[in-house]
Amino acid sequence: GRLSHPPLLTMDTWKPARPSALDWIRTKIVCTIGPKTQDVESLKALYGAGMRCARMNFSHGSHEYHAQTIQNLRAAMSGTGGNVCAIMLDTKGPEVRSGKLEGGDVKVVAGTTFTLKHFPDDPTGLTNKGCPEWVAHDYANLHRVVQPGKKIAIDDGLLSLTVTEIKGTDVVCTVDNTVMLGETKGINLPGTPIDLPALTEKDKKDLVFGVQQGVDLIAASFIRKADDVKDIRKVLGLPGRGIKIFSKIENQEGLDNFDAILEVSDGIMVARGDLGIEIPIPQVYLAQKMMIEKCNQAGKPVITATQMLESMIVNPRPTRAEVTDVANAVCQGTDCVMLSGETAKGAWPVECVKTMAEIIKAAEESLDYMQEYLRMRTYTVENKKRQKKEVMVDIQESVSSSVVKTALDIEAKLLLVLSHTGATARAVVKYKPHAPCIAITPSDQTARQLCLSRGVFPRVVGSMIGSDQILQHNCTKLVEERVIQEGDVVVCSHGDHTSAPGSTSVMKILVAKSRS
């Protein structure tokens, strides 16, 4: 059938009979790389299936391990004719973990007493191994922040505890449900603000490592306020000033301060895993919808993450609910959808990405792009009137929205933008164009970072001198590659050569010609 091969932007696989560029999937796929997918061949296969960003989870693995992943990804991407894939470092963040257990896992029975103990000289419980009655944990202040009656959730909420009393540093609880508890699991304290610093010493070392390795993006765990993001910027410093920071919103405090966090972040990750434990689970949907909408309005990329195709860790086919979840995020306006365990440790990593690409394609075909455009346009114009913003922003917004409106009116086959920093490309796709937006940039890092913006397809060029020639030349090249045909209309945009990078002010319309 028509959906069996999701058309992807791997230029070298284009055949004359392929459908037009309008068939490319716009929503980007982020894959977590783990033992199952770290080798070069697996990374090539993931890219071929649709991965555009590789995520490294620093809650697991050593620096050597992650350095190998980066090296392998670069090897996989070299020699693919200019294809790019972003590299994301996801910080561990200030998480609380349980300690080791006798025998690796224990059965904890509902109604029994279970105590959380802290050993200052052995926080991970290496020597003080837990049993069905107690377990060690690594949060020194736990006994100070929780109160009787509060809930504690361990291992993604698998085990629920109710605090009954505080004895010195021991937190005594009643077990709410019978489970097999594994060792070193995450501990959540729903509704209890924790006083851990947003950046741990490990995070700082990891960020410095990321700068040295040249990662493109940081996914910052447990961001609770705008200052948390600013602290990360400080650690990245001058050498890491080009790295984009995506704030992961994982609890109520992060939601309460969302507007301020979004203001200082480059993007957002809707981290539904912890969010679903920290806030009542029916509200996760509303939180996701709110965050995607606000990111769309700000023109900043947003990633929807956690359990999107969870059952495919084991099964070769997803559940119907998972398919609907991915499609729903696409229709809500997410820029990226993310796979975690599905590609890191699952049995079907490449099939997962292919499945996701097919779901994305079907969902995108259902959208009415004129409605999408009008919704964003109405919001922006009304908002500007309310806020009386300075003029410069308006020129960029106005030109960008005109580019998309013109492309819709004349049914352009493609948008072509020149963008040093990526700002022009992001400003244009904010208005959800019906056609793909090819972004031409001289910066490898900008190209990789644009892999997280929906509808943008980056290409790297050696020089940006002479914008008219570059646009003309690339138009012709796209005809030769059979992405578009001679006579197709292409709408182009860029800043003018006298203005600062990040100011979109020019719109041109080209008719594609082959080299004559």
N, C-alpha and C positions, 0 to 999 in steps of 0.2 A: 504493500500500500504506500500511499504518498508520505506517510509519517515515519516510514521505517528508517530513513537516513536523515537526521536533522542536518540541514545545510549549515556549515560552519565557516567561519572566516579563516580557513587555512588556504591562502591564495594558491598554493601549489597544487591543490587538489581540484581546482576548477576545471571542468570539462565543458566543451561548447554546448552540450545538451543540458547543462545544469540550469535550474530556474534562476530568476534575476536576484539582484542584491536584496530585493524586498523580502526575500525568504530567510535572511539571516536571523538568528535569534538575538534579541536585544538584551534580555536580562542575563546577567553574568553569573557564572557558577564558581563558587569558592570551594576548594577541596582541602581538607585536612590531610596532611601527609604523615603516614605512620609506617610501621615495619612492613605492612603489606604493599606499600606503594612507593617506597623510597628509591628504588633502583631506577636507572636512566630509562630503561624500556617501559616500565610502568608509568613513569612521568610523561613520556611521549604519548603513550596510549590514552592517558587521562586528558592530555591537551587535545589530542585528536578527537576525543569524545565531547569536548566542550569546556574543560577547565580553563579559566582565565586568571585565576589567582590561587597560589599555593599557600596554605596556612600551616604554620608550625606552632604547635601548642607547647609553650614553655612550662606548663604544669608537669610535663613529662620529658625525659630525655636530657642528655648532657649537651654541652656546647659542641663537643666533637660530633655528636650525632646530628645536630642541626646544621653544623657547617657542611657536613657531608650531603645533607638534603639540598642545601643551597648550591653546592658544587654540581650535584647531579642534575638539578633543574636547569642550571646554566648550560650544562653539557647537552641536555635534551633539547634546549631551545636553539642551540647554535646550529647553523646549517639548515634552518627551516625557512630560509628566505625572508628573514625580517619579522617573523612572528614574535610576539612578546607575551610574557606572562608575569604578573605581579607576584612579589614575595611578601607575605605578611607574618609578622612576629606577634604572637598572642601571649601577653604576659600572664604569669601565674596570679599576680595580684594578692591582696591581703586575705587569703582564704584560711579558714580554720579546718584542720584535719584531725581525724581520729588516729590512734596509734596502732601498733602491731598487736596481733592476737595469737594466743596459743593455738597451734594447729592451723593457722591461716584464716579460718572462719569459724564462727560460733553461732549456735542457735539462741536467739534472744526471745523469751516467751512473754506474751501479753500479760499484764497484771503484776509482773514481778518488778522488783526494784533494780534499777540500773544506775550506776554512778559514773560520772565523768570526772577523771582525776588528772591533775597537772603535776608533773615532776619537772621542776626547773632544770635539773641536770640531765633529764632524759625526756624531752618533750615529745619525741616520736615513739616512745614506748618500746625502744629496742630491747632494753633489759627488763622493763616492767611490762610484760606482755599481758594483754587483757584476757578476759574470760567471759562466760555468760552473765556475770554480775557487774563487771566494770571494764572500762577502757580508758587508756591515756588520751590526752589531746594536747595541742600545741599553743593554745590561747591562754596566756597567763592571767588575763583579766576576766575570764569567763564568769567566775563566781561573783564578780562585782557588777557585771552588766545584766545578768538574768535575775528574774524574781520568780518565786513560787507562782504556779499557774501559767507561766509562759511555755511555749512549745519549743522543742529543739528537733531538727530534722537531720538525719544522717543518710548519706549515700543517695542524693537526689530525692530525698523524702521517702525512701524505701522504709526506713525505720523512723517512727514518730515517738517522741518522748514528751512527757509533761513534767516540768520541774515541780518537786514537792518541797524540798528544803535545801538550804545552803549550809554545809558543815565545814567551816574553815575555807579551804580552797576546793573542797569536794562539792560537786553539784549533784544532788540526789534526785533521781527521777523515777516516774512510773512508766513502764513500757506500754505503749498504746496498741501495738500490733506485733504478732509473732513473725519473725523473719530470720533468715540466715544472714548474718552480718559479716561482710568481708573486712579486711584490714586497710588502714590508711585511706579512709573515705572522707569526702567533704562533709563539713558540718554547717548547717544553716540555722540562723536564729531569726525566724520570721517575726517581724514587728519589734525586734530588739536592735536599736542602733548600736553598732560596734565601734570601738574607739581605735581600731587598728589604723596605721598610716596607709594612705592610698598607695604609696610606693614602698615596698619592702627592700631590704638590702639585696636580695636575690634579683628583684626586678631591675634595680639600678645596674647591676652587673650585666643582666640580660640586654638592657637597652644599649649599653656601651658596646656589647658584642654585636648587636644589630647594626649599629652605626658602622663599626669596623667591617662588617660583612656586606654592607650596602643594601640592607632591606629597604623596601619601598613604603611599607605601612606598618604601623603599630596598632594592634587591637588591644586597647587598655582595659583590663578587667576591673570590675566593681567601681566604676566611676560614680562618685556620689555628689560631687559639686564641681563647679568650674575650676576652682583652684587645683583640684587633682590633675586636670589636664595641663594646667600651667606648670605644675611641678615636673611633669613628664617632658615638656618642652625644654625646661631648664637642663634636665639630665641629657637630652639629645644634643643640646648646645649648638654651637655654630656648625660643627661638622655634620650634624644630623638635621640641619634646618630644612632640608628638602623632603624629609620624611613626613608622610601624612599620618595624623592620629585619628583613629576611629574609636570613639568612646563606647564601651559596652555598658548598657543600662541593665542592671541585674537586680535592683531592689527598689523599695518605695522611695527612699531618699533620692536616688537617681531620677526617678519619675517626677518627684516634687520639684527638683531643680532642673528639669529637662531643658527649658528654654535657654537658661544661662550656660548649660553644658554644650548645647548645640552651637551656640554663638562662638565658642572658643575651639570647637572640634572641627576636623575636616570631613568627618563622616560619623555615622552611628552604626553600632551593631545591636540589633534587637536580640538579646541573649535570653531566649525563652526558657532555658533550663532552670537557671537559678531564679529567674523572675517568677516562674510557676510555683516555686516553693516560698519565696519571700512575700508574694502578694496572693490573694485568693485566686485560684486557678481560672475561674470564669472571667476574671478581669484581664488576663493575659492578652486575649483577642483585642480588647479595647485599647490596651496599652500599645500593642503592635500597630493598630490602625492609626492611632494618634501620632506615634513616632514617624511612621512612613509618611504620613501627610505633611507633618512639619518639616521633615527633611526634603521632601519634594518642593515645598514652598520656598525653602532656603536655597534650593539648587545644590544640595549636598548629598553625596551617595549614602544609601542605607542598605545594610545587609540583614536579611532575615535568617536566623540560625536556630539550630537545635531540633533534632528528631524529625527533620523534613521527610526523610525516607528511611526512618529508623529500622523498620522491619526488614529492609534489604541488607542489613548487616548479616542476616542469616538466609533470607529467602531471595530467589532470583526475581521475584515480582513484588511491587509495593502493594500496600493496602489501598483500597479506594479512598479512604480518609486521607492518606498521605498525598495521593495525587491531587485531591481537592485542596489540600493545604498549600501545596506548591503553587497551584493555579491561582488560588485566592491571593497569595502574597504578590504574585505577578500583577493581578488585576487591581490590587490596592496601590501598586506603584513602587514596589521594592526595586532597587537597582540590582541587587545580588541575592541569590539564594545559596545557602551554605550546607555542605556535607561535613559531618564530624567523624564519628566512628564508622560511618558507611564506607568511607574511603581510607581511613587510617588503619582499620583492623578487620573490616568486613570481608565476607567471602566473594562479593561481586562488585569490586570498586569501579571498574570501567563500565559495567552494565548500569550501575547507579547513575553515573554521569550521563550516559546515553538516554536513560529513562527520563532524567530531569530535563534534558534538552528537549525531548519530545513533548513533555508536559508544558514546558515554557512556550514552545512554538504554538501549541494548540490554544493556550491561554491568550497569547498575544494576538492571534488571529481573531479573537472574539472582541477585541477592543475597537471602540469608535474613536479614531484619533482626532476628529474635529471636536468631539465632546471633551476629550482630554485637554486639547489645546485651549478651548474656551474656558474650562474650569480654572486652569492655571493663570490664564490671561486676566480673568475677572478678579481672581484673588490678588494678583500682583498690582493691578491698577488701583483697586479699592484700598489695598494696604498702603500703597504709596501716598494716596490722598490722605489717609488717616495719619500717617507718620511724618509727612512733609520731609522726605529724605533729601539728602544733597543730590545735586544734578547728575554727577558722574554715574551713579548707580543706574539712574533712569535711562541714560543713553544706552548703556549696555543692555539693560532689560528690554528697552524699546526696540533696538536693532535686532536682538536675539529673537524676540517674539515675532517681529516682522519677517525674519528669515523663515521661521517655521510656517507662518501664515501664508507667505508667498509660495513656499514649497507645496503646501496643501492646495492652494488655489490653482496652481498650474500643473499639479500632479507630477512634481519633479521626482525623478527616479533616485536621487541621491542628494545629500548635503555634503559639502566639502568645506572644512574650516582649517585655517592656519592658526596654530596655537602654541606659543612658547611654553606657557605655564600650565595649560590645560583649562584655564578659566573660560576662554571663548567657547570651547567645546562643551563644557559643563553648562554654561549660560544658555546655549542653544538647545541642548537636549532636555533642559528643565521644562521646555514647552512640549515635550513628548511628540517629536515629529513622526510622521507616518513612514518616512524613508530613513534608511541608515545614515548616520553622520560619520563620515570618514574624517579623522582629525590628523592633520599633517604637522609634525613637530620635529624640531632638531634635537630634542632631549629624550634620551632613552628612558630616563626616570619618569618624565611626564607621560610618555607612551605607556609605560607599565602601570602607572597610577590611573590612567584613563581606562584601564581594563576593568575598573570597578564602577564605571558610570554607564548606566543603561543606554543602549542605542549608539554608543561611541565605538568606532573601530579605528584604533590608532595605527599610524604608519610613521616610520622615522625617515627623515631626509637629512642629507649632509649639511645643507645650508638653506636659510630662509630668505636669501637676498633676491629681490625681484618677485613680489607676490603674484603679479599677473602671470609671469612665466611659469611659476611653480604650479599655480592652479591649472593653467592650460596644459602643461606637461603631464600632470597627474590625471587630468581628465582623459587625455589621449591614452595614457598607460592603462587606465581602467577599462577603456574600450578594447584595448589589445588583450587584456586579461578576461574579457567577456563578462565583466561585472555589470557594465552598462553597454548600450548599443549606440552606434552613431545616430545622432539626431535626438538622443535623450536630453532632457533639460536637467541641469545641475545648478542648485543654488549654493553660492559660496559666501563665506563671511570671514572677516579677520579684523584685527585692530589696524589703524593706519600706522605707517612707519614712524610718524613723529610722536605717537603717544606711548605711554608706558605699557609694558606687558600687562595683560589682564583687562584691557579696555577694548570692547568689541564695538567697532563703529562703522564698518564697511559691509555692504551687501552687494553682490554681483550675481548676474545670471549668465551661465555659459550654456552653449549647445555643444554637446560632445561631438568631437570630430576624430577620425582616425588620422594617422600620419599620412599626408598625401604627397 
